[in-house]
Each structure stands twice: as C-alpha cells, then as structure tokens.
C-alpha cells in the first residue's frame, strides 16, 4: 500500500520537475532490529525517488554497511543523510520518520539540496559564515 496518495504524488512530481535543477543525493540508513519506523521511512523515500530521476537514493543497513555508518556518523535509525554528488556530507539529517509537518520539510530539503541553495537571505548566510565552531541544531518532533 502506497504511503503517499496519488493526488499528493502528482503534486510532488510537478514540484520536483519545476523546481529541481540538480540532483538530490540521499543516503538512507536503517536497522533490522529495534527500529519501529525504518520500513515506513524507506517506503516513503522509495516512493519519492520514483517521482523524479533527479533523486539519487541509496539504502544502507547499519549491520551490513558499517563503513558508511561511520563515514557519516549515523547513530540513530532511521536516518536520512543528504550528501553532495561526491559523497561529501552536507550536514543535513532527518532521524525518525518524516511524517506530518516533517514531510513537507523533507520535500523542501530535497529541492534545496538538488539546487545547492536555500531560501535564506544573503544577510543570514553571511552571519552563519561567521560561526567558527561546530554547532549541532536539533529539532525534536513526535508523530501525531
């Protein structure tokens, strides 16, 4: 059974076609044990990848791909990691299932990553460039 209904699929397909110039490279990490939302998240990502040839989705199991898990520092599952074409980590991650409000954020991030730009103002981008140490920003949500 599809996770994304047909009407939404068509809307998203059109958004991707109209707004994506480049390719979004997505790495999905799952675990076979103790991961309540891994399979559902995988299905969502696979359905999204079917909507555009500009989505490069690669799937990794934590036990079968420890080198990839270590490469990106994944420590929670399910994990969605956005990378550049050469595999360089963009620092953008989703942990858990991207449902509810997080689903629209996932769509926006796919488009932003594919276009290698955001809707942030130039002033905000300049202020962010002034940060000289690593910063970890976490947003916690619950499925509702």
CNS distance restraints for C-alpha pairs under 8 A (distance, minus, plus):
assign (resid   2 and name CA) (resid  47 and name CA) 7.78 0.50 0.50
assign (resid   3 and name CA) (resid  40 and name CA) 7.82 0.50 0.50
assign (resid   3 and name CA) (resid  43 and name CA) 7.01 0.50 0.50
assign (resid   3 and name CA) (resid  44 and name CA) 6.04 0.50 0.50
assign (resid   3 and name CA) (resid  47 and name CA) 7.69 0.50 0.50
assign (resid   4 and name CA) (resid   8 and name CA) 6.40 0.50 0.50
assign (resid   4 and name CA) (resid   9 and name CA) 6.18 0.50 0.50
assign (resid   4 and name CA) (resid  44 and name CA) 7.13 0.50 0.50
assign (resid   4 and name CA) (resid  47 and name CA) 7.29 0.50 0.50
assign (resid   5 and name CA) (resid   9 and name CA) 6.11 0.50 0.50
assign (resid   6 and name CA) (resid  10 and name CA) 6.23 0.50 0.50
assign (resid   7 and name CA) (resid  11 and name CA) 6.45 0.50 0.50
assign (resid   8 and name CA) (resid  12 and name CA) 6.08 0.50 0.50
assign (resid   9 and name CA) (resid  13 and name CA) 5.92 0.50 0.50
assign (resid   9 and name CA) (resid  48 and name CA) 7.96 0.50 0.50
assign (resid   9 and name CA) (resid  51 and name CA) 7.27 0.50 0.50
assign (resid  10 and name CA) (resid  14 and name CA) 6.20 0.50 0.50
assign (resid  11 and name CA) (resid  15 and name CA) 6.26 0.50 0.50
assign (resid  12 and name CA) (resid  16 and name CA) 6.11 0.50 0.50
assign (resid  12 and name CA) (resid  51 and name CA) 7.42 0.50 0.50
assign (resid  12 and name CA) (resid 107 and name CA) 7.91 0.50 0.50
assign (resid  13 and name CA) (resid  17 and name CA) 6.19 0.50 0.50
assign (resid  13 and name CA) (resid  51 and name CA) 5.10 0.50 0.50
assign (resid  13 and name CA) (resid  52 and name CA) 6.60 0.50 0.50
assign (resid  14 and name CA) (resid  18 and name CA) 6.00 0.50 0.50
assign (resid  15 and name CA) (resid  19 and name CA) 5.73 0.50 0.50
assign (resid  15 and name CA) (resid  20 and name CA) 7.78 0.50 0.50
assign (resid  16 and name CA) (resid  20 and name CA) 5.30 0.50 0.50
assign (resid  16 and name CA) (resid  51 and name CA) 7.73 0.50 0.50
assign (resid  16 and name CA) (resid  52 and name CA) 6.57 0.50 0.50
assign (resid  16 and name CA) (resid 111 and name CA) 6.88 0.50 0.50
assign (resid  17 and name CA) (resid  52 and name CA) 7.16 0.50 0.50
assign (resid  19 and name CA) (resid 111 and name CA) 6.73 0.50 0.50
assign (resid  20 and name CA) (resid  54 and name CA) 7.50 0.50 0.50
assign (resid  20 and name CA) (resid 111 and name CA) 5.55 0.50 0.50
assign (resid  20 and name CA) (resid 112 and name CA) 7.96 0.50 0.50
assign (resid  20 and name CA) (resid 114 and name CA) 5.93 0.50 0.50
assign (resid  20 and name CA) (resid 115 and name CA) 6.03 0.50 0.50
assign (resid  21 and name CA) (resid 114 and name CA) 6.47 0.50 0.50
assign (resid  21 and name CA) (resid 115 and name CA) 5.57 0.50 0.50
assign (resid  22 and name CA) (resid  54 and name CA) 6.59 0.50 0.50
assign (resid  22 and name CA) (resid 114 and name CA) 4.60 0.50 0.50
assign (resid  22 and name CA) (resid 115 and name CA) 5.38 0.50 0.50
assign (resid  22 and name CA) (resid 116 and name CA) 7.80 0.50 0.50
assign (resid  23 and name CA) (resid  54 and name CA) 4.43 0.50 0.50
assign (resid  23 and name CA) (resid  55 and name CA) 5.60 0.50 0.50
assign (resid  23 and name CA) (resid  56 and name CA) 6.85 0.50 0.50
assign (resid  23 and name CA) (resid  85 and name CA) 7.88 0.50 0.50
assign (resid  23 and name CA) (resid 113 and name CA) 7.65 0.50 0.50
assign (resid  23 and name CA) (resid 114 and name CA) 4.48 0.50 0.50
assign (resid  23 and name CA) (resid 115 and name CA) 7.44 0.50 0.50
assign (resid  24 and name CA) (resid  54 and name CA) 6.25 0.50 0.50
assign (resid  24 and name CA) (resid  55 and name CA) 4.93 0.50 0.50
assign (resid  24 and name CA) (resid  56 and name CA) 6.03 0.50 0.50
assign (resid  24 and name CA) (resid  82 and name CA) 7.44 0.50 0.50
assign (resid  24 and name CA) (resid  83 and name CA) 7.82 0.50 0.50
assign (resid  24 and name CA) (resid  84 and name CA) 7.72 0.50 0.50
assign (resid  24 and name CA) (resid 110 and name CA) 5.78 0.50 0.50
assign (resid  24 and name CA) (resid 111 and name CA) 7.16 0.50 0.50
assign (resid  24 and name CA) (resid 113 and name CA) 5.57 0.50 0.50
assign (resid  24 and name CA) (resid 114 and name CA) 4.23 0.50 0.50
assign (resid  25 and name CA) (resid  55 and name CA) 6.17 0.50 0.50
assign (resid  25 and name CA) (resid  56 and name CA) 4.72 0.50 0.50
assign (resid  25 and name CA) (resid  57 and name CA) 6.21 0.50 0.50
assign (resid  25 and name CA) (resid  82 and name CA) 5.88 0.50 0.50
assign (resid  25 and name CA) (resid  83 and name CA) 5.45 0.50 0.50
assign (resid  25 and name CA) (resid  84 and name CA) 6.19 0.50 0.50
assign (resid  25 and name CA) (resid  85 and name CA) 6.42 0.50 0.50
assign (resid  25 and name CA) (resid 113 and name CA) 7.87 0.50 0.50
assign (resid  25 and name CA) (resid 114 and name CA) 7.59 0.50 0.50
assign (resid  26 and name CA) (resid  55 and name CA) 7.36 0.50 0.50
assign (resid  26 and name CA) (resid  56 and name CA) 5.98 0.50 0.50
assign (resid  26 and name CA) (resid  57 and name CA) 4.86 0.50 0.50
assign (resid  26 and name CA) (resid  58 and name CA) 6.34 0.50 0.50
assign (resid  26 and name CA) (resid  80 and name CA) 6.77 0.50 0.50
assign (resid  26 and name CA) (resid  81 and name CA) 5.81 0.50 0.50
assign (resid  26 and name CA) (resid  82 and name CA) 4.79 0.50 0.50
assign (resid  26 and name CA) (resid  83 and name CA) 6.28 0.50 0.50
assign (resid  27 and name CA) (resid  57 and name CA) 5.96 0.50 0.50
assign (resid  27 and name CA) (resid  58 and name CA) 4.98 0.50 0.50
assign (resid  27 and name CA) (resid  59 and name CA) 6.05 0.50 0.50
assign (resid  27 and name CA) (resid  60 and name CA) 7.31 0.50 0.50
assign (resid  27 and name CA) (resid  80 and name CA) 5.85 0.50 0.50
assign (resid  27 and name CA) (resid  81 and name CA) 5.05 0.50 0.50
assign (resid  27 and name CA) (resid  82 and name CA) 6.29 0.50 0.50
assign (resid  27 and name CA) (resid  83 and name CA) 7.35 0.50 0.50
assign (resid  28 and name CA) (resid  42 and name CA) 7.35 0.50 0.50
assign (resid  28 and name CA) (resid  57 and name CA) 7.31 0.50 0.50
assign (resid  28 and name CA) (resid  58 and name CA) 6.18 0.50 0.50
assign (resid  28 and name CA) (resid  59 and name CA) 4.87 0.50 0.50
assign (resid  28 and name CA) (resid  60 and name CA) 5.95 0.50 0.50
assign (resid  28 and name CA) (resid  78 and name CA) 7.36 0.50 0.50
assign (resid  28 and name CA) (resid  79 and name CA) 5.77 0.50 0.50
assign (resid  28 and name CA) (resid  80 and name CA) 4.70 0.50 0.50
assign (resid  28 and name CA) (resid  81 and name CA) 6.33 0.50 0.50
assign (resid  29 and name CA) (resid  59 and name CA) 6.21 0.50 0.50
assign (resid  29 and name CA) (resid  60 and name CA) 4.82 0.50 0.50
assign (resid  29 and name CA) (resid  61 and name CA) 5.68 0.50 0.50
assign (resid  29 and name CA) (resid  62 and name CA) 6.42 0.50 0.50
assign (resid  29 and name CA) (resid  69 and name CA) 7.55 0.50 0.50
assign (resid  29 and name CA) (resid  74 and name CA) 7.75 0.50 0.50
assign (resid  29 and name CA) (resid  77 and name CA) 6.55 0.50 0.50
assign (resid  29 and name CA) (resid  78 and name CA) 5.74 0.50 0.50
assign (resid  29 and name CA) (resid  79 and name CA) 5.00 0.50 0.50
assign (resid  29 and name CA) (resid  80 and name CA) 6.44 0.50 0.50
assign (resid  29 and name CA) (resid  81 and name CA) 7.99 0.50 0.50
assign (resid  30 and name CA) (resid  35 and name CA) 7.45 0.50 0.50
assign (resid  30 and name CA) (resid  38 and name CA) 5.58 0.50 0.50
assign (resid  30 and name CA) (resid  59 and name CA) 7.90 0.50 0.50
assign (resid  30 and name CA) (resid  60 and name CA) 6.36 0.50 0.50
assign (resid  30 and name CA) (resid  61 and name CA) 4.94 0.50 0.50
assign (resid  30 and name CA) (resid  62 and name CA) 6.01 0.50 0.50
assign (resid  30 and name CA) (resid  77 and name CA) 5.42 0.50 0.50
assign (resid  30 and name CA) (resid  78 and name CA) 4.87 0.50 0.50
assign (resid  30 and name CA) (resid  79 and name CA) 6.65 0.50 0.50
assign (resid  31 and name CA) (resid  35 and name CA) 5.99 0.50 0.50
assign (resid  31 and name CA) (resid  38 and name CA) 6.92 0.50 0.50
assign (resid  31 and name CA) (resid  61 and name CA) 5.57 0.50 0.50
assign (resid  31 and name CA) (resid  62 and name CA) 5.56 0.50 0.50
assign (resid  31 and name CA) (resid  63 and name CA) 7.20 0.50 0.50
assign (resid  31 and name CA) (resid  77 and name CA) 6.39 0.50 0.50
assign (resid  31 and name CA) (resid  78 and name CA) 7.14 0.50 0.50
assign (resid  32 and name CA) (resid  38 and name CA) 7.97 0.50 0.50
assign (resid  32 and name CA) (resid  61 and name CA) 7.40 0.50 0.50
assign (resid  35 and name CA) (resid  77 and name CA) 6.33 0.50 0.50
assign (resid  35 and name CA) (resid  78 and name CA) 6.89 0.50 0.50
assign (resid  37 and name CA) (resid  41 and name CA) 5.99 0.50 0.50
assign (resid  37 and name CA) (resid  78 and name CA) 6.66 0.50 0.50
assign (resid  37 and name CA) (resid  96 and name CA) 6.68 0.50 0.50
assign (resid  37 and name CA) (resid  97 and name CA) 5.92 0.50 0.50
assign (resid  38 and name CA) (resid  42 and name CA) 6.09 0.50 0.50
assign (resid  38 and name CA) (resid  77 and name CA) 6.84 0.50 0.50
assign (resid  38 and name CA) (resid  78 and name CA) 4.99 0.50 0.50
assign (resid  38 and name CA) (resid  96 and name CA) 7.76 0.50 0.50
assign (resid  38 and name CA) (resid  97 and name CA) 7.48 0.50 0.50
assign (resid  39 and name CA) (resid  43 and name CA) 6.23 0.50 0.50
assign (resid  40 and name CA) (resid  44 and name CA) 6.30 0.50 0.50
assign (resid  40 and name CA) (resid  97 and name CA) 7.36 0.50 0.50
assign (resid  41 and name CA) (resid  45 and name CA) 6.28 0.50 0.50
assign (resid  41 and name CA) (resid  78 and name CA) 7.12 0.50 0.50
assign (resid  41 and name CA) (resid  96 and name CA) 7.72 0.50 0.50
assign (resid  41 and name CA) (resid  97 and name CA) 5.32 0.50 0.50
assign (resid  41 and name CA) (resid  98 and name CA) 7.05 0.50 0.50
assign (resid  42 and name CA) (resid  46 and name CA) 6.10 0.50 0.50
assign (resid  43 and name CA) (resid  47 and name CA) 6.09 0.50 0.50
assign (resid  44 and name CA) (resid  48 and name CA) 6.25 0.50 0.50
assign (resid  45 and name CA) (resid  49 and name CA) 6.08 0.50 0.50
assign (resid  45 and name CA) (resid  57 and name CA) 7.66 0.50 0.50
assign (resid  46 and name CA) (resid  50 and name CA) 6.31 0.50 0.50
assign (resid  46 and name CA) (resid  57 and name CA) 7.58 0.50 0.50
assign (resid  47 and name CA) (resid  51 and name CA) 6.83 0.50 0.50
assign (resid  48 and name CA) (resid  52 and name CA) 7.31 0.50 0.50
assign (resid  49 and name CA) (resid  53 and name CA) 7.10 0.50 0.50
assign (resid  49 and name CA) (resid  54 and name CA) 7.98 0.50 0.50
assign (resid  49 and name CA) (resid  55 and name CA) 5.38 0.50 0.50
assign (resid  49 and name CA) (resid  56 and name CA) 7.19 0.50 0.50
assign (resid  49 and name CA) (resid  57 and name CA) 6.64 0.50 0.50
assign (resid  54 and name CA) (resid 114 and name CA) 7.68 0.50 0.50
assign (resid  60 and name CA) (resid  64 and name CA) 7.28 0.50 0.50
assign (resid  60 and name CA) (resid  65 and name CA) 6.06 0.50 0.50
assign (resid  60 and name CA) (resid  68 and name CA) 7.67 0.50 0.50
assign (resid  61 and name CA) (resid  65 and name CA) 5.82 0.50 0.50
assign (resid  62 and name CA) (resid  66 and name CA) 5.71 0.50 0.50
assign (resid  62 and name CA) (resid  69 and name CA) 6.19 0.50 0.50
assign (resid  65 and name CA) (resid  69 and name CA) 6.42 0.50 0.50
assign (resid  66 and name CA) (resid  70 and name CA) 6.08 0.50 0.50
assign (resid  67 and name CA) (resid  71 and name CA) 5.98 0.50 0.50
assign (resid  68 and name CA) (resid  72 and name CA) 6.37 0.50 0.50
assign (resid  69 and name CA) (resid  73 and name CA) 5.84 0.50 0.50
assign (resid  69 and name CA) (resid  74 and name CA) 5.26 0.50 0.50
assign (resid  69 and name CA) (resid  75 and name CA) 7.79 0.50 0.50
assign (resid  70 and name CA) (resid  74 and name CA) 6.60 0.50 0.50
assign (resid  72 and name CA) (resid  81 and name CA) 7.84 0.50 0.50
assign (resid  72 and name CA) (resid  89 and name CA) 6.89 0.50 0.50
assign (resid  74 and name CA) (resid  79 and name CA) 7.05 0.50 0.50
assign (resid  76 and name CA) (resid  95 and name CA) 6.51 0.50 0.50
assign (resid  77 and name CA) (resid  95 and name CA) 6.31 0.50 0.50
assign (resid  77 and name CA) (resid  96 and name CA) 6.40 0.50 0.50
assign (resid  78 and name CA) (resid  95 and name CA) 5.71 0.50 0.50
assign (resid  78 and name CA) (resid  96 and name CA) 5.15 0.50 0.50
assign (resid  78 and name CA) (resid  97 and name CA) 6.98 0.50 0.50
assign (resid  79 and name CA) (resid  93 and name CA) 6.93 0.50 0.50
assign (resid  79 and name CA) (resid  94 and name CA) 5.69 0.50 0.50
assign (resid  79 and name CA) (resid  95 and name CA) 4.55 0.50 0.50
assign (resid  79 and name CA) (resid  96 and name CA) 6.38 0.50 0.50
assign (resid  80 and name CA) (resid  93 and name CA) 5.47 0.50 0.50
assign (resid  80 and name CA) (resid  94 and name CA) 4.95 0.50 0.50
assign (resid  80 and name CA) (resid  95 and name CA) 6.41 0.50 0.50
assign (resid  81 and name CA) (resid  89 and name CA) 7.63 0.50 0.50
assign (resid  81 and name CA) (resid  91 and name CA) 7.59 0.50 0.50
assign (resid  81 and name CA) (resid  92 and name CA) 6.19 0.50 0.50
assign (resid  81 and name CA) (resid  93 and name CA) 4.75 0.50 0.50
assign (resid  81 and name CA) (resid  94 and name CA) 6.76 0.50 0.50
assign (resid  82 and name CA) (resid  89 and name CA) 6.61 0.50 0.50
assign (resid  82 and name CA) (resid  90 and name CA) 5.92 0.50 0.50
assign (resid  82 and name CA) (resid  91 and name CA) 7.15 0.50 0.50
assign (resid  82 and name CA) (resid  92 and name CA) 5.62 0.50 0.50
assign (resid  82 and name CA) (resid  93 and name CA) 6.44 0.50 0.50
assign (resid  82 and name CA) (resid 113 and name CA) 7.41 0.50 0.50
assign (resid  83 and name CA) (resid  87 and name CA) 5.29 0.50 0.50
assign (resid  83 and name CA) (resid  88 and name CA) 5.39 0.50 0.50
assign (resid  83 and name CA) (resid  89 and name CA) 4.56 0.50 0.50
assign (resid  83 and name CA) (resid  90 and name CA) 5.15 0.50 0.50
assign (resid  83 and name CA) (resid  91 and name CA) 7.82 0.50 0.50
assign (resid  84 and name CA) (resid  88 and name CA) 5.16 0.50 0.50
assign (resid  84 and name CA) (resid  89 and name CA) 6.48 0.50 0.50
assign (resid  84 and name CA) (resid  90 and name CA) 6.55 0.50 0.50
assign (resid  94 and name CA) (resid  98 and name CA) 7.30 0.50 0.50
assign (resid  97 and name CA) (resid 143 and name CA) 7.94 0.50 0.50
assign (resid  98 and name CA) (resid 102 and name CA) 4.85 0.50 0.50
assign (resid  98 and name CA) (resid 103 and name CA) 4.87 0.50 0.50
assign (resid  98 and name CA) (resid 106 and name CA) 6.78 0.50 0.50
assign (resid  99 and name CA) (resid 103 and name CA) 4.86 0.50 0.50
assign (resid  99 and name CA) (resid 143 and name CA) 6.63 0.50 0.50
assign (resid 100 and name CA) (resid 104 and name CA) 7.77 0.50 0.50
assign (resid 100 and name CA) (resid 143 and name CA) 6.81 0.50 0.50
assign (resid 100 and name CA) (resid 144 and name CA) 6.97 0.50 0.50
assign (resid 101 and name CA) (resid 105 and name CA) 6.83 0.50 0.50
assign (resid 102 and name CA) (resid 106 and name CA) 6.12 0.50 0.50
assign (resid 103 and name CA) (resid 107 and name CA) 6.42 0.50 0.50
assign (resid 104 and name CA) (resid 108 and name CA) 6.25 0.50 0.50
assign (resid 105 and name CA) (resid 109 and name CA) 6.07 0.50 0.50
assign (resid 106 and name CA) (resid 110 and name CA) 6.15 0.50 0.50
assign (resid 107 and name CA) (resid 111 and name CA) 6.45 0.50 0.50
assign (resid 108 and name CA) (resid 112 and name CA) 6.11 0.50 0.50
assign (resid 109 and name CA) (resid 113 and name CA) 5.88 0.50 0.50
assign (resid 110 and name CA) (resid 114 and name CA) 6.12 0.50 0.50
assign (resid 111 and name CA) (resid 115 and name CA) 6.20 0.50 0.50
assign (resid 112 and name CA) (resid 116 and name CA) 5.86 0.50 0.50
assign (resid 112 and name CA) (resid 117 and name CA) 5.42 0.50 0.50
assign (resid 112 and name CA) (resid 118 and name CA) 5.46 0.50 0.50
assign (resid 113 and name CA) (resid 117 and name CA) 6.65 0.50 0.50
assign (resid 113 and name CA) (resid 118 and name CA) 7.99 0.50 0.50
assign (resid 120 and name CA) (resid 124 and name CA) 6.22 0.50 0.50
assign (resid 120 and name CA) (resid 125 and name CA) 6.54 0.50 0.50
assign (resid 121 and name CA) (resid 125 and name CA) 6.35 0.50 0.50
assign (resid 122 and name CA) (resid 126 and name CA) 6.17 0.50 0.50
assign (resid 123 and name CA) (resid 127 and name CA) 6.28 0.50 0.50
assign (resid 124 and name CA) (resid 128 and name CA) 6.18 0.50 0.50
assign (resid 125 and name CA) (resid 129 and name CA) 6.29 0.50 0.50
assign (resid 126 and name CA) (resid 130 and name CA) 6.80 0.50 0.50
assign (resid 127 and name CA) (resid 131 and name CA) 7.39 0.50 0.50
